[in-house]
Amino acid sequence: MAKFGELIDLNVPLLLDFYAEWNDSSVAMHPILKDVAAAVGDRAKVIKIDVDKNKKLADALRVKTLPTLVIYKNAEMVWRQSGEHDANTLIHLLQKFNE
């Protein structure tokens, strides 16, 4: 968990995508998240976390539905929602939390 603490302690927004390859909605989000990452560049970070490989973290954050998207800024969770989202919504959120 120490690595997670370092990961979220950024002064730019960090979008975490909790996903699983066996979940259709998670897989559908992959190209959308690539577009988001390309659009925000170095003004935010987008990281995908496979819940099957990071079960302790997913359990600690009570991730029950996939995909679950979480935005952290300065080690504080500022937004969280489950389900699919479009690229424009996610880009707007990251820009909002970067102000």
C-alpha positions as CSV (number, residue, x, y, z in Angstrom):
1,M,0.0,0.0,0.0
2,A,3.0,2.3,0.4
3,K,3.4,2.5,-3.3
4,F,-0.3,3.4,-3.7
5,G,0.2,6.3,-1.2
6,E,3.1,7.6,-3.4
7,L,1.1,7.1,-6.6
8,I,-1.9,9.2,-5.5
9,D,0.2,12.0,-3.9
10,L,0.5,14.0,-7.1
11,N,-0.3,17.7,-7.6
12,V,-2.1,16.8,-10.9
13,P,-5.3,14.8,-11.0
14,L,-4.9,11.1,-11.2
15,L,-7.6,9.0,-12.8
16,L,-7.6,5.4,-11.7
17,D,-9.6,2.9,-13.7
18,F,-10.3,-0.3,-11.8
19,Y,-11.1,-2.9,-14.4
20,A,-11.0,-6.6,-15.3
21,E,-10.4,-8.2,-18.7
22,W,-13.4,-10.5,-18.3
23,N,-15.7,-7.5,-17.8
24,D,-17.2,-6.1,-21.0
25,S,-17.8,-2.6,-19.7
26,S,-14.2,-2.4,-18.5
27,V,-12.9,-3.5,-21.9
28,A,-15.1,-1.0,-23.6
29,M,-13.5,1.8,-21.6
30,H,-9.9,1.0,-22.8
31,P,-10.0,3.0,-26.0
32,I,-11.8,5.9,-24.2
33,L,-9.2,6.0,-21.5
34,K,-6.4,6.1,-24.2
35,D,-8.2,9.1,-25.7
36,V,-8.5,10.8,-22.3
37,A,-4.8,10.2,-21.5
38,A,-3.8,11.6,-24.9
39,A,-6.0,14.7,-24.5
40,V,-4.8,15.6,-21.0
41,G,-1.1,15.0,-21.7
42,D,1.0,15.8,-18.6
43,R,-1.8,17.9,-17.0
44,A,-3.2,14.6,-15.5
45,K,-2.4,10.9,-15.3
46,V,-4.5,8.0,-16.2
47,I,-3.7,4.6,-14.7
48,K,-5.5,1.3,-15.2
49,I,-5.6,-1.1,-12.2
50,D,-6.5,-4.8,-12.9
51,V,-8.6,-5.8,-9.9
52,D,-7.6,-9.5,-10.4
53,K,-3.9,-8.6,-9.9
54,N,-4.5,-6.0,-7.2
55,K,-7.2,-7.6,-5.1
56,K,-6.0,-6.1,-1.8
57,L,-6.2,-2.6,-3.1
58,A,-9.6,-3.2,-4.8
59,D,-10.9,-4.6,-1.5
60,A,-9.4,-1.7,0.6
61,L,-11.2,0.8,-1.7
62,R,-14.4,-1.3,-1.7
63,V,-14.4,-1.6,-5.5
64,K,-17.5,-3.8,-6.2
65,T,-18.7,-2.7,-9.7
66,L,-16.5,-2.6,-12.8
67,P,-15.3,-0.4,-14.1
68,T,-14.9,1.9,-11.2
69,L,-13.2,5.3,-11.9
70,V,-11.6,7.3,-9.2
71,I,-9.9,10.7,-9.3
72,Y,-7.3,11.6,-6.7
73,K,-5.5,14.9,-6.3
74,N,-2.9,15.6,-3.6
75,A,-3.6,12.1,-2.1
76,E,-7.3,13.0,-1.6
77,M,-10.1,11.2,-3.4
78,V,-12.1,14.0,-5.2
79,W,-14.4,12.0,-7.4
80,R,-15.6,8.4,-7.8
81,Q,-18.1,6.7,-10.0
82,S,-18.8,3.2,-11.4
83,G,-19.8,2.4,-14.9
84,E,-18.9,3.6,-18.4
85,H,-18.2,7.2,-19.1
86,D,-17.5,9.1,-22.3
87,A,-14.1,10.7,-23.0
88,N,-15.4,14.3,-22.9
89,T,-16.9,13.9,-19.4
90,L,-13.6,12.5,-18.0
91,I,-11.5,15.1,-19.7
92,H,-13.7,17.8,-18.3
93,L,-13.5,16.3,-14.8
94,L,-9.7,16.1,-15.0
95,Q,-9.5,19.7,-16.2
96,K,-11.8,20.8,-13.4
97,F,-9.7,19.2,-10.7
98,N,-6.5,20.6,-12.2
99,E,-7.6,24.2,-11.6
